[in-house]
Amino acid sequence: MNIKKIYKKNDEYYTPKYAIEPLLPFLKPFKKIWCPFDMDWSNYVKMLSKDHEVIYTHKDTGGDFFKIEVPECDAIVSNIPFSLKTEIFERLFEIDKPFAVLVGCVGVFESKRRYNIFSKNKFEVMNFDKRVSFIGADRQVKVNTPFSSIYICHNVLPQQIMFREIDKSNV
């Protein structure tokens, strides 16, 4: 895959535990999970490692999602760089493994290219009752996130759209 865009500095935001918890029950069938945009200290890696074997890669440690070979895994789970969402969804559906990725919902379906991606592939959505306050590169919680976030999943959720409440006390 030829990627013309590059990762942007403002794509580095990290997911609080409370935004991962609603997804956990649906990941139970998967033994080995790949977190392709994560470091060892990521909440995805820490929380998923309790019940799953986790492989994690990150562009800063030589694990560029678009350049490395897909590791042996049963599912893919992460918070994706927003600026590359189109290319990431193209590759995820091309890989054709179950996945659950957290993404800002603003504009997620708003381009002809993404319309084509989603209209041709089976996917599910998990929507939250509150906005997720992401953790910045400075490791500080960003309280006023200006957008809502959703999980876009493929062969993970039992329904096409699900609604979940989040408890923001578990960062």
Sequence and secondary structure as in RCSB ss.txt:
>XXXX:A:sequence
MNIKKIYKKNDEYYTPKYAIEPLLPFLKPFKKIWCPFDMDWSNYVKMLSKDHEVIYTHKDTGGDFFKIEVPECDA
IVSNIPFSLKTEIFERLFEIDKPFAVLVGCVGVFESKRRYNIFSKNKFEVMNFDKRVSFIGADRQVKVNTPFSSI
YICHNVLPQQIMFREIDKSNV
>XXXX:A:secstr
    S   GGG  B  GGGTGGGGGGGTT SEEEETT  TT HHHHHHTTTSEEEE  GGGT  TTTS   S SE
EEEE  GGGHHHHHHHHHHHTS EEEEEE TTTT SHHHHHHHHTS  EEEEESS    B TTS B S  SS EE
EEEES SSSSEEEE   TT  
